[in-house]
């Protein structure tokens, strides 16, 4: 059982190290490519859909007057 735990921990450590190295490499490449004063947009959110859209035949607005008695 202890042997199995040490192997699992070693594997997790290797995975973390490889992720860390990949992140460092990405950051180094990104910094080399980007010039000073240059703006890069990595993500643009999708355009929002209109919440309320009615077809022409789905009803109409009727003016009214309030009658007080």
N, C-alpha and C positions, 0 to 999 in steps of 0.2 A: 504493500500500500504506500509506504513512504517513497519508494522508488517511482511509482506512478505519479505521485504529486510533484516530485522534482522535475520529471519529464514534462508534465503539463505546464509548470511554471517556466521552464526553459523555453518551451515552444511559444508561450505567450510573450516572453521577453524578446524573442527573435522577431515575432510579428510586430511588436511595438517599435523595435529598432529599425526595421525595414520601413515602416510607415513614417517614422521620423526622418530617415534619410531621404525618402521620396519627397517629403514636404520641403526639406532644405534644398534639394535640387530644383524643385519647382520655383521656390522663392528666388534662388540665385539666377535662374534663367529669366524669370519675369523681371527682375531688377536690371539685368543686362539689356533686355530688349526695350524697356520703357525709357524714353528720353525725358529729360527734365521739362516740366511744363506740359507734358502730354497727358491726356486723360483717356483711360480705357474703361469701358463699361462691360463688365462680365455678365451682368444679369439685367434684363428689363422685364418688369412684371407684365403679365398679360393685360390687355385692355379690358376694363370693366364693362360688363354688359349692362344695358339699361334695365333697371329693376321693373319699371312699369311701362310696358309697351302695349298699347291697345290698338286693335284693328279699327278701321273706320266703321265697320258694321257691328261693333260690340256695344253700342249705346251712344247716347248723346247727352249734352249738357242742356238743361232746361232752365231758363230764367224764371224766377218766381217772385211774387210779392207777398209779403206777410200781411194778412188782414187781421186787424184787431177789432174785437167786438166790445 
